[in-house]
């Protein structure tokens, strides 16, 4: 298990804005890579209510179960690396395995045995170093949605906010209140459930 604090800024983009940022950073097609996020929650959306999220991410043939929880600044991410076989079993059975993540869920009074699989979000992603942080350009597809997003992961919240805002201003892209991927996924799933 490993843990880290994630501080990031994000902004939804139009397809045209996505292309503008790709060109601004001179990102070539071969620099994009594919990843999948498989999301889990209870049928009552208990994690969503806590502002938390649970996913398995497949990235370049590696699998990681991650619980994201609100922190004083940013999000606390707890990672548990798993095998492809365990990941597939969790996705197909809909239930997560025992371990550090299950213990953290139990600490929030969520019985890990009530967790179920909700669906997959697929992303084509490119990353570039930028002013003490990491620019992340994403094209995602999930349920019946396709969207484009710019993220900026930083070690310092105040400095990162200035750099991110300046970049959007320079590219004439409006700042949009943007929920994280899991929140967008959950809201779409809830909408599609009727």
C-alpha positions in Angstrom: 0.0 0.0 0.0 1.1 3.5 -0.7 -0.5 6.9 0.0 -0.1 10.4 -1.4 -1.9 13.7 -1.5 -3.1 14.8 -4.9 -3.5 18.5 -5.7 -4.9 19.2 -9.2 -6.8 21.7 -11.1 -9.1 20.6 -13.9 -11.2 22.2 -16.7 -13.6 20.6 -19.1 -12.8 21.4 -22.8 -14.5 21.5 -26.1 -13.0 19.3 -28.8 -11.6 22.5 -30.4 -10.0 23.6 -27.1 -8.5 20.1 -26.7 -6.8 20.4 -30.1 -5.6 24.0 -29.2 -3.9 22.7 -26.0 -2.5 19.7 -27.8 -1.0 21.9 -30.4 0.2 24.5 -27.8 2.2 21.8 -26.0 3.2 20.2 -29.3 1.8 16.8 -28.2 2.2 14.2 -30.9 -0.3 11.4 -31.5 2.2 8.8 -30.4 2.5 10.5 -27.0 -1.1 9.6 -26.0 -1.6 6.4 -24.1 -4.7 4.5 -23.3 -5.9 3.7 -19.7 -9.1 2.3 -18.2 -10.7 3.2 -14.9 -13.2 0.6 -13.4 -15.4 2.3 -10.8 -17.0 0.8 -7.7 -19.4 2.1 -5.0 -22.2 0.7 -2.9 -25.7 0.6 -4.5 -26.6 3.5 -2.2 -23.6 5.6 -3.5 -22.0 5.6 0.0 -18.6 6.6 -1.4 -20.0 9.4 -3.5 -21.8 10.7 -0.4 -18.4 10.9 1.4 -16.8 12.7 -1.5 -14.7 9.6 -2.0 -14.1 7.4 -5.0 -12.9 3.8 -5.6 -11.4 2.5 -8.8 -9.2 0.0 -10.5 -6.9 1.6 -13.0 -5.3 -0.4 -15.8 -2.4 1.5 -17.2 0.2 -0.1 -19.4 -0.6 -3.7 -18.2 -0.4 -2.8 -14.5 -3.4 -2.7 -12.2 -3.9 -0.5 -9.1 -6.9 -0.3 -6.8 -7.2 3.3 -5.5 -9.3 4.9 -2.9 -9.5 8.7 -3.1 -10.7 10.5 0.0 -11.1 14.2 0.8 -8.1 15.7 2.6 -7.5 19.1 4.1 -5.8 20.1 0.8 -6.5 18.0 -2.3 -7.3 14.3 -2.0 -5.7 11.4 -0.1 -5.0 8.6 -2.4 -4.5 5.1 -1.1 -3.1 2.6 -3.6 -3.1 -1.2 -3.5 -1.4 -2.9 -6.4 -3.1 -6.0 -7.7 -2.6 -8.6 -10.3 -4.6 -8.8 -13.6 -6.3 -11.9 -12.3 -7.5 -10.2 -9.1 -8.6 -7.1 -11.1 -10.6 -9.2 -13.5 -12.2 -11.1 -10.7 -13.2 -7.9 -8.9 -14.7 -6.5 -12.1 -16.6 -9.6 -13.0 -17.8 -10.4 -9.5 -18.4 -6.8 -8.7 -16.8 -7.1 -5.3 -13.4 -5.9 -4.0 -10.8 -8.0 -2.1 -9.7 -7.8 1.5 -6.7 -5.6 2.2 -5.7 -2.1 3.0 -8.5 -0.5 0.9 -11.1 -2.7 2.5 -9.8 -1.7 6.0 -10.0 2.0 5.1 -13.6 1.5 3.9 -14.5 -0.2 7.1 -13.0 2.8 8.9 -15.6 4.9 7.2 -18.3 2.5 8.3 -18.7 1.1 4.8 -18.7 -2.7 4.6 -16.4 -3.5 1.8 -18.6 -6.5 1.0 -21.4 -4.1 -0.1 -19.1 -2.5 -2.8 -20.2 -3.3 -6.3 -18.9 -2.6 -9.8 -20.4 0.4 -11.6 -18.7 0.5 -15.0 -15.6 1.6 -17.0 -14.3 4.9 -18.1 -11.7 4.8 -20.9 -9.2 7.6 -21.4 -6.7 8.5 -24.0 -4.1 10.6 -22.1 -1.0 12.7 -22.8 1.2 14.2 -20.1 3.7 17.1 -20.2 5.8 18.7 -17.5 4.8 22.4 -17.1 6.0 25.0 -14.6 6.6 22.7 -11.5 3.7 20.5 -12.3 2.2 18.0 -14.8 -0.2 18.9 -17.6 -2.6 16.1 -18.3 -4.8 16.1 -21.5 -7.6 13.6 -21.5 -10.2 12.4 -24.0 -12.6 10.1 -22.1 -15.5 7.9 -22.9 -17.9 6.4 -20.3 -21.5 5.2 -20.4 -23.1 7.3 -23.1 -20.7 10.3 -22.7 -17.6 11.5 -24.4 -15.6 14.4 -22.9 -12.3 16.3 -23.0 -10.4 17.6 -20.0 -7.3 19.5 -19.0 -5.8 18.6 -15.6 -2.8 20.3 -13.9 -1.2 18.2 -11.1 1.0 20.3 -8.7 2.9 20.1 -5.5 1.8 23.6 -4.4 -1.9 24.6 -4.5 -1.4 28.4 -4.6 1.3 28.4 -7.2 -0.5 25.8 -9.3 -3.7 27.9 -9.4 -1.9 30.9 -10.7 -0.1 28.9 -13.4 -3.3 27.1 -14.4 -5.4 30.2 -14.6 -2.7 32.0 -16.6 -2.5 29.1 -19.1 -6.3 29.2 -19.7 -6.2 33.0 -20.1 -3.3 32.8 -22.6 -5.2 30.2 -24.6 -8.6 32.1 -24.3 -10.3 29.1 -22.7 -13.0 29.9 -20.1 -12.7 28.5 -16.6 -15.4 25.9 -16.1 -16.3 24.4 -12.7 -15.3 20.8 -13.4 -16.1 17.8 -11.3 -13.6 15.0 -11.2 -14.1 12.0 -13.6 -15.6 9.7 -11.0 -18.1 12.4 -10.0 -19.1 12.9 -13.7 -19.2 9.1 -14.1 -21.4 8.6 -11.0 -23.8 11.4 -12.0 -24.2 10.0 -15.5 -24.7 6.5 -14.1 -27.3 7.8 -11.7 -29.1 9.6 -14.6 -29.0 6.6 -16.8 -30.4 4.4 -14.0 -33.5 6.6 -14.1 
